[in-house]
Amino acid sequence: MQLSDAVVLVTGASGGIGAATAELLAARGARVVCAGRDEAALAAVAARCGGSALTADLREPGAVDALVEEVLTRYGRLDAVVANAGIGHAGAVAAMTAEQVTSLVDLNVRSTLLLGRAAAAAFTTQPPADRAICFVTSIAGAVGVSGESVYSATKAAVEAFALLLGEELRDQRVHVGTVLPGIVDTAFFDRRGAPYDRRVPRPVPPSRVARAVVDVLAGRRRRVVVPRWLAVPAWLAGAVPGPYRALARRFG
Ligand SMILES: NC(=O)c1ccc[n+]([C@@H]2O[C@H](COP(=O)([O-])OP(=O)(O)OC[C@H]3O[C@@H](n4cnc5c(N)ncnc54)[C@H](OP(=O)(O)O)[C@@H]3O)[C@@H](O)[C@H]2O)c1
């Protein structure tokens, strides 16, 4: 799709990957709608993008539909969506509260699937045109990170959803893709309450993930692992899961 003048909704745009994506999209001429909860941070990103800000806690019932509805009301159309809002959690499942599990699933899966549904529904009510949806998942969903079982499962769920949503919307000129970041230098780890303490993979800047998201929206790619070399373990985990898990246990 053409990004110039396209109306693009970016969730989780108040910081990190979402903010970097919003800014890159604006630089490519898109009209960006930045969504998140932190009003001040969102306003600052929206100002840098020359776009608008919509505050919403996506875990709230009805919030996702209301968000998409508001974009349609303000702009009269929706051309693309970056489903990026997400939270992490590190620690054994048995040590998690039921509320922590629910919260991860509510944001990372439920609200993300609802956003895919709302975008697909909005696209079908508009005249045919090239449109796109990019889901920001995680390498964790492809390889399964030890100690992050619930988080990994939420991201794997979105990968499966994106694949099949893409099949459903293929004939309607909607390109659906995913970006699977490895480790990205954002507030994600502080927010989940467990800092990133491995030496490999090294964190990449959010701008690098933003470039991959733009490539997906533009229809150049369907599934992008960032950094690229992590596509090797992702492939191995799927092709030879037993040996992969043994290696992962040995080398972390
Ligand atoms: N950083 C990494 O290493 C990494 C690796 C793989 C995948 N990812 C994925 O990348 C995505 C972006 O993460 P990030 O690294 O940029 O982290 P981040 O800086 O913490 O950004 C997370 C974004 O999600 C939004 N958000 C959180 N809870 C929300 C809620 N209940 N309702 C609406 N918005 C909410 C936040 O907005 P507010 O603060 O305004 O609520 C924020 O803009 C996530 O889906 C994450 O799983 C990150």
The ligand as an ORCA input file, in Angstrom:
! r2SCAN-3c Opt
* xyz 0 1
  N      11.185     -4.494     23.944
  C      11.384     -5.710     23.532
  O      12.479     -6.281     23.716
  C      10.312     -6.469     22.781
  C      10.670     -7.696     22.213
  C       9.711     -8.414     21.509
  C       8.441     -7.905     21.371
  N       8.111     -6.705     21.946
  C       6.733     -6.244     21.785
  O       6.732     -4.942     21.239
  C       5.548     -4.260     21.626
  C       5.919     -2.865     22.097
  O       6.738     -2.984     23.246
  P       7.892     -1.937     23.602
  O       9.159     -2.705     23.656
  O       7.820     -0.734     22.763
  O       7.505     -1.636     25.109
  P       6.956     -0.296     25.815
  O       7.886      0.824     25.568
  O       6.651     -0.708     27.215
  O       5.606      0.013     25.029
  C       4.418     -0.685     25.291
  C       3.261      0.144     24.758
  O       2.042     -0.574     25.055
  C       1.119      0.331     25.627
  N       0.220     -0.308     26.577
  C       0.558     -1.063     27.657
  N      -0.546     -1.436     28.317
  C      -1.601     -0.904     27.650
  C      -3.016     -0.940     27.838
  N      -3.570     -1.615     28.856
  N      -3.807     -0.285     26.957
  C      -3.254      0.401     25.918
  N      -1.939      0.466     25.682
  C      -1.115     -0.183     26.542
  C       1.968      1.353     26.345
  O       1.236      2.545     26.427
  P       0.960      3.348     27.805
  O       2.212      3.319     28.583
  O       0.576      4.698     27.320
  O      -0.134      2.595     28.436
  C       3.181      1.498     25.442
  O       2.959      2.493     24.484
  C       4.874     -5.142     22.676
  O       3.801     -5.836     22.091
  C       5.976     -6.120     23.074
  O       5.458     -7.358     23.513
  C       9.018     -5.986     22.646
*
